[in-house]
């Protein structure tokens, strides 16, 4: 890709063009939730009931009910990342973090807006809750600045490699080092939540490609195998009409950490 192509964002690869091969490092779908009934009560009092089967989850919020195909990934002992797009409204997708050990939950609702709805077409809502019937221990999910200053290398497949620079509470920069988007870079809006010590939800909303992502990453191990991430991308097809949704995984390395002098910002 020439420098002129890179600067012309209209030539950037659409989300459906990125998907082939991007999920090579995805973890296997966990069956641990099969047969479980889990009710998440959000901080505002809303209760969301879930009944998990092998591949589908039946859910209910008050009188509203639905049944969707889901994928679940085991992040840590008793900690799961669940992802499902809604069949009743394909422009919505749910990312659910369930800490069955500590009794905590984080629900992220990603919603596709109008294609011309810049700067970001996909919006995200974050709701913290607890799991009924579990003994609630420790701190629940909360916004965090612990990742700020880190520069990470994430490998999604043998050919898809990106670096992330976590700049501020609201912005991060990505740079494609290898793969079909090689050479592309941008700074996008993002959100961070701490789930457990060393384990974080990181979500971003792109302004060039109409898409957003939710990931959960274990940053505790930078030795052999490195950090481990699980995630989902959700957005619009190149035609601006069809919905694209796929899950992925990555292995990560810490490249560097930036520490600013105390005088910066004074």
Helices and strands as residue ranges (DSSP letters): H 3-7, G 9-11, H 15-19, E 37-42, E 47-52, E 56-61, E 64-69, E 71-76, E 79-85, E 92-99, E 104-112, E 122-131, E 142-143, E 150-155, E 161-166, E 171-178, E 185-196, E 199-205, E 211-218, E 227-236, E 243-257
